[in-house]
Amino acid sequence: MSDRGRAINKSRDLRSARPFWRATPNISVDAASTANRKDYDAIIIGAGISGALMAEALSRRKLRILIVDRRDPVRGSTMASTAMIQHEIDTPLGELSRMIGEKKAARAWQRSAASVARLTQLVEDLQLACSFEARKTLYVSGDTYGARALKQEAEMRSGIGLDAEYLTGSALAERFGIDRTAAIVSKCSASANPAQLTAALLQVAVSRGVEIVSPLTITDYKETRDGVVVATDQGQLLTTADLIACTGYEYLSQLESKSHQVISTWALASRPNTPRPEWLKDFLVWEGSDPYLYFRSTPDGRIIAGGEDEADPLAHQDQEKAKLKFARIIEKLRDIVGIDIGKPAYGWSAPFGTTTTGLPIIDRLPGTKHVHAVMGFGGNGITFSTIAAEILAARIGGNKDADEDLFRYPE
Ligand SMILES: Cc1cc2nc3c(=O)[nH]c(=O)nc-3n(C[C@H](O)[C@H](O)[C@H](O)COP(=O)(O)OP(=O)(O)OC[C@H]3O[C@@H](n4cnc5c(N)ncnc54)[C@H](O)[C@@H]3O)c2cc1C
């Protein structure tokens, strides 16, 4: 076990200070300053959306669960999310099929769609107040995926039972007033206030007896015959049957791999009641370009838009670059959909994790049985966190999820 004070992972600057959600109510959750006991059934590292969904899923059974975070709860990258809760994985079905095979790619896409539906149901069942709304998606052609690619993609998706309506350029212009060569319209996605969603899930977990301790950093762990011993920067040793790292882009150093990387991304929110086409209330929009633009609206009529990703993981810290990125996003919004948002009310930047396949890693740490890591990477962090909670709740409950092979740590 390492010295007190060192962490099991590198701390990052997870976002600039001005994400829109910080200004919204009901995003805070009380936390204790020290753990109540020394032994747990599950310790979850991270009180973001991944840790919150995990805690909710595990706390359906009577388990002694502790969540720890080195920051206040809900103050990591979850606060930067634009919360387009899509079933569509960043890597199109056709391309993913070429990477991992048709059957596995089909299962990944189907699982993604099923998980959005289950998250929607969960929010309704638990009555989580977080501006959660069912949405359709509009995926428009761009410089990476043109009309032919979108047509094939729509056919492939329909072929595995997913809702995907191909639109020609003229149909797209008529229905949406967008001048691109093609698009795909799909159902089965959603949007939310990610900070409120996370806080509400954590409150549910607390009401079921889950403890949250913050600020507390996990500095080390060691698997033993009886479980896992965990060291904290308060100098305690805690024991747990299972340790689950929901540490977001501050992934554990053992998980360093060429198959995933952290890049930089930018997002903004306009003022309330920004003039917008009527259809945008029901849609999430993204484009088949690199870098891509994505956008949606909020119930109070703001436009939230993002993209302009860059490979440099530290570029998001550059204030001057941020101004250029925001200007570019505003210009692209004007070009694609004719919306002029004027000066944005909020603009923020953040690191963002991507994997080669676009799929997350939900796996045991190499060489362990009871140390699990959830890396909710890509533009589908919330959908993937839902899948992670399902897979690990099954595993810890003694069952095997039929899709867990899809999200293994790449050898
Ligand atoms: C600009 C932007 C836009 C995005 N848009 C979308 C979107 O539209 N849709 C979507 O689904 N996803 C989106 N994402 C991705 C999504 O936001 C992330 O996948 C998600 O927030 C990750 O959640 P998390 O809980 O894993 O991480 P976090 O929210 O970062 O939580 C991890 C927590 O772990 C804690 N931690 C780390 N190490 C330790 C340690 N050693 N000890 C104690 N605590 C520790 C950290 O303090 C942190 O609070 C976006 C991300 C960004 C940055």
The ligand as a MOL file (V3000), in Angstrom:
LIG
                    3D

  0  0  0     0  0            999 V3000
M  V30 BEGIN CTAB
M  V30 COUNTS 53 58 0 0 0
M  V30 BEGIN ATOM
M  V30 1 C -18.2520 19.0360 -22.3180 0
M  V30 2 C -18.7710 17.6450 -22.1520 0
M  V30 3 C -19.9550 17.2910 -22.7660 0
M  V30 4 C -20.4600 16.0160 -22.6020 0
M  V30 5 N -21.6550 15.7230 -23.1700 0
M  V30 6 C -22.2200 14.5240 -22.9460 0
M  V30 7 C -23.5110 14.2520 -23.4520 0
M  V30 8 O -24.1200 15.0830 -24.1250 0
M  V30 9 N -24.0510 13.0410 -23.1780 0
M  V30 10 C -23.4000 12.1030 -22.4130 0
M  V30 11 O -23.9430 11.0270 -22.1720 0
M  V30 12 N -22.1660 12.3360 -21.9160 0
M  V30 13 C -21.5670 13.5260 -22.1700 0
M  V30 14 N -20.3430 13.7890 -21.6600 0
M  V30 15 C -19.6520 12.7310 -20.9250 0
M  V30 16 C -20.1590 12.6290 -19.5280 0
M  V30 17 O -20.3250 13.8920 -18.9800 0
M  V30 18 C -19.1320 11.8570 -18.7020 0
M  V30 19 O -19.0190 10.5810 -19.2450 0
M  V30 20 C -19.5770 11.7440 -17.3030 0
M  V30 21 O -19.7600 13.0000 -16.7310 0
M  V30 22 C -18.5450 10.9990 -16.4960 0
M  V30 23 O -19.1210 10.8330 -15.2510 0
M  V30 24 P -18.3250 10.1670 -14.1140 0
M  V30 25 O -19.2310 10.0380 -12.9470 0
M  V30 26 O -17.6770 8.9370 -14.6410 0
M  V30 27 O -17.1320 11.2100 -13.8290 0
M  V30 28 P -17.0930 12.4910 -12.8890 0
M  V30 29 O -18.3450 13.2630 -12.9210 0
M  V30 30 O -15.8370 13.2140 -13.2090 0
M  V30 31 O -16.9810 11.8490 -11.4490 0
M  V30 32 C -15.8260 11.1360 -11.0540 0
M  V30 33 C -15.4880 11.5520 -9.6460 0
M  V30 34 O -14.4660 10.6930 -9.1480 0
M  V30 35 C -13.7330 11.4400 -8.2050 0
M  V30 36 N -12.4310 10.8050 -8.0080 0
M  V30 37 C -11.5080 10.5120 -8.9560 0
M  V30 38 N -10.4440 9.8930 -8.3950 0
M  V30 39 C -10.6870 9.8130 -7.0670 0
M  V30 40 C -9.9490 9.2790 -5.9670 0
M  V30 41 N -8.7500 8.6900 -6.1030 0
M  V30 42 N -10.4860 9.3540 -4.7220 0
M  V30 43 C -11.7090 9.9450 -4.5570 0
M  V30 44 N -12.4410 10.4750 -5.5740 0
M  V30 45 C -11.9370 10.3960 -6.8050 0
M  V30 46 C -13.6160 12.8240 -8.8550 0
M  V30 47 O -13.3990 13.8040 -7.8870 0
M  V30 48 C -14.9580 12.9840 -9.5630 0
M  V30 49 O -15.8740 13.7720 -8.8420 0
M  V30 50 C -19.7760 15.0560 -21.8160 0
M  V30 51 C -18.5840 15.4060 -21.1880 0
M  V30 52 C -18.0710 16.6820 -21.3480 0
M  V30 53 C -16.7960 17.0250 -20.6650 0
M  V30 END ATOM
M  V30 BEGIN BOND
M  V30 1 1 1 2
M  V30 2 1 2 3
M  V30 3 2 2 52
M  V30 4 2 3 4
M  V30 5 1 4 5
M  V30 6 1 4 50
M  V30 7 2 5 6
M  V30 8 1 6 7
M  V30 9 1 6 13
M  V30 10 2 7 8
M  V30 11 1 7 9
M  V30 12 1 9 10
M  V30 13 2 10 11
M  V30 14 1 10 12
M  V30 15 2 12 13
M  V30 16 1 13 14
M  V30 17 1 14 15
M  V30 18 1 14 50
M  V30 19 1 15 16
M  V30 20 1 16 17
M  V30 21 1 16 18
M  V30 22 1 18 19
M  V30 23 1 18 20
M  V30 24 1 20 21
M  V30 25 1 20 22
M  V30 26 1 22 23
M  V30 27 1 23 24
M  V30 28 2 24 25
M  V30 29 1 24 26
M  V30 30 1 24 27
M  V30 31 1 27 28
M  V30 32 2 28 29
M  V30 33 1 28 30
M  V30 34 1 28 31
M  V30 35 1 31 32
M  V30 36 1 32 33
M  V30 37 1 33 34
M  V30 38 1 33 48
M  V30 39 1 34 35
M  V30 40 1 35 36
M  V30 41 1 35 46
M  V30 42 1 36 37
M  V30 43 1 36 45
M  V30 44 2 37 38
M  V30 45 1 38 39
M  V30 46 1 39 40
M  V30 47 2 39 45
M  V30 48 1 40 41
M  V30 49 2 40 42
M  V30 50 1 42 43
M  V30 51 2 43 44
M  V30 52 1 44 45
M  V30 53 1 46 47
M  V30 54 1 46 48
M  V30 55 1 48 49
M  V30 56 2 50 51
M  V30 57 1 51 52
M  V30 58 1 52 53
M  V30 END BOND
M  V30 END CTAB
M  END
